[in-house]
Structures are given as structure tokens and as C-alpha cells.
Amino acid sequence: MITHPGGPINSSAADIITREVRPATRSPSGIGHVRGRANRDLRLDDVRKRALAGERLTLADGELLYTTPDLWAVFEMADAVRRKLHPTAGYYNVNRHMNYSNVCALSCTFCEFHRKQGQDGAYTRDLDYVREQTRSAVESGATEMHVVGGLHPYLPWSYYPALVATIRDEAAKLGSALHVKAFTAVEIVHLAKIAKRYTASDRTAGIRWVLEQLKDAGLGSLPGGGAEVFDDRVHDEAFKGKIRSDIWLDVHQIAHELGLNTNATILYGHVEDRRERLVHMDMLRKAQDEALSRLGYDADAHGAVTLTRQGVEMPTPAMNERGGYFQTITPLPFVPDGSVLERLPGPSGLENLRTLAIARLMLDNFLHVKAFWIMQTLNAAQLMLQCGADDLDGTVVWYDITKVGGASTHQEVTVRDLQRAIREAGFEPIERDTLYRPVMREGTRWWVGK
């Protein structure tokens, strides 16, 4: 074990950095100190000052953060912003993932998950399976069911609200307020099309209708998948046929207008470049500016609404009567194994850490940054808690989208694993629900605390 002032860190996680960059000193947070090193980059001093003052960083600042050899300063800077928003907390939840089908009309080159109807390994779950999974989730004490799938070309529209209502009703029978987080923006547009509500002349009306119907059935929030990288060149090369950035953002904006909170992602390390990642982040924070403005936040002279300024009230679910907002950004590294793009190496460990830290610094109006342990590994995600992340996601159990290092669909960690990882990184484990409210529990019985 390597001992940090905030507690021990698993050596395999720490080695991701220390094998390549070794700091001369350590900061109180456990991250390398920005002063007193031979590779200190003086250009970062002004960036750090503005970031900690809650000023919006520019794309040029982001490019500097990506190219500077002073990695420890980038990590320390992101850690300082993270601790400004979440001084001691490290969040996790008890959740269950369910994929209703891997049959998909698309064939994205980065995706190993999709199958065609009748192909070996293709599946589509019936509602009895959904009930069984819901009962299992409730009996395990889960607070969230995370549901996504492929763009099934043959399932009728009626299947989807029935799926959501089945989870809601089955959980209610067992006395649980299990939150249903379901359907990426890509799926929502697909549902509007199969429901024959989507028209080129007014696509937003169909999207709104679908979201309203799903919300009535019990939908609680949207996950952030399907964003990939907001760039037409990257779109056409890696996931042609998927909705473009403007439509993805439309879906989330309409969800926010309906009072639904959503998440956001960026899938990086394939055919995009770093500048395109930064533009993606900039588009997300501009969309969040609009969401927070609807909640009554004041923008600065440039239209920016930042949460990292001193004294700014943090958004809470109590504001959802006025509208929803992006809760978290989850940087997702491209995992090449089994996809058409498996010739690509995927991002390195250092690139993962740097990208997550930059996301924390650039997305000044996102309250949370998630290190999704399934795609980062738990050891690396643990270290990311000291590089800008404040959330490890949850127990998961079944995950069929990505399998890092040859993992099976059964990908599960225990609450004890998550709590230990958070404590070793120097933070206090806090169980949260999907809306980031603290969870109190007695065994599998749980309720939202204050």
C-alpha cells in the first residue's frame, strides 16, 4: 500500500501515475503539489486562480490543460475545485442495471453490445423478466434501476411505457420507491419515431410527447448515454446513423423543461481529438447554463452560470418544480475489445485521469463528476476521487454494454468495496439516491434522509 495523508491508496491504482510522473512533494489532499518541481508549468498559475475563483475557463485553457507536462498541477487543480464543491463526500449508490434488449438497428463501429434480430447472442426481455429483475433489485436494497437497450426495430411503442410502469408497480408492491432511470436520448428519439410522433418539421413535439408518457408511467430521470462526442466528423466515422448533437441536446432540454434531471457523458479515446472533446464539454456547459437559468440562476456578462463561485446555491431536487438540470458528467473511455474499432489502442491510464480532471475544471456548472468504475476499473476510479471525481456510481450487478479486460456481464462490487475505496482515497462514503439525496437504511429497507 502507498500511504497518502488522506489514507492509504491501493498501489495498483497509484502506479497508474507514479510509474510515469513522480512528484517532489505532496499536497494536503494527497495529490502532487504544484510548486517545487522541476516540471512546474508557470502558465497554469493563472488558470488555477481563475478556476478556483469560479471563472469559466476557455477552450484555449482546456488545450493547455491537455498539453502541459505538469500533470500533477492539473490533478491538484481539479481536486481543489472538487473539494470546494464536496469537501469530504464521496458518493455511491446501490443500483441495478438492466438491458431490455441488445437488438439494435444501428451498427456503431465502437460498440460490441449490439446484435441483429436472430443473431447469436441476441435477446429481448419480456415483462415477466422485468418483474423478476425488479423484485431482485428491491430485495437487494437497490434505490435505482438503470434501464437502457438497443434501438429495437420491431418492439412496439407500447412496450416501453409498460416496462417503466412494471418496474414502478412491482417495486411499489414491495414497499419500495425504486427510481427508474431509463432510456438514453438516442432511445427517446427512436421511441418517438416508432410511436409515429416524430416529424422533421417539429421533432421536439414528438420527443416531448414520449417523455410525458414515460414520466406518467414512472420515469424518474434520464441517463447520459448516447452523447459520444459532439462532432459531425467523429459522428460520421464512428457512429453514423445515431442522432447528432443538436437532437441529443434537444432531448435533454425538453426533459429539463418537464422537471426531469438528466446525466451527461463523453465517450473519448477513439477517433476524436482533444479539441473535439473540449468543444463537447463547452456545448454541455452551455446547455447547463440554460437549464440553471430556468431555475432562476443569474448568468454573468458572457451568459455563463457557474456553481464554483463563492456562495452560489447548489441545485437540489426541490427545484424540480421549476425544471430539471444535468446532475453529473461521466467521462467514459473507449474500450476497443470486440468492436469494429478494436485496432485502436484506446486511451491510456494517464489520459483517463487527465480527461476526467479537465472535465471537472471545464464543466463549472455541473455539480458532480462520476468515475464510472465499470469502465475505469475500481482501482483507477478510486484514484480519480483525488483528481476531480466525487462519485463512483454503484453496485451495478449486471452490465452488458462494456466488458473491460474480458469481464463477464456479471460485474458487481459490494457496498463495502465502494465504501472502502472512498475511505482509502480520504473521503467520507455517502450513499445517495439517483437525485443525490442522502440515503438512510436498515438492511434492505431505505429512505431518503435530510
PyMOL commands that set and color helices and strands:
alter all, ss='L'
color gray80, all
select helices_A, chain A and resi 11-18+44-52+59-67+71-85+127-139+159-173+185-194+203-217+232-238+245-257+274-294+317-321+349-362+373-376+378-384+404-406+415-424
alter helices_A, ss='H'
color red, helices_A
select strands_A, chain A and resi 2-4+7-9+89-93+95-99+144-148+179-182+219-222+261-268+326-333+368-369+391-394+396-398+410-412+428-431+439-442+445-448
alter strands_A, ss='S'
color yellow, strands_A
deselect
rebuild
show_as cartoon
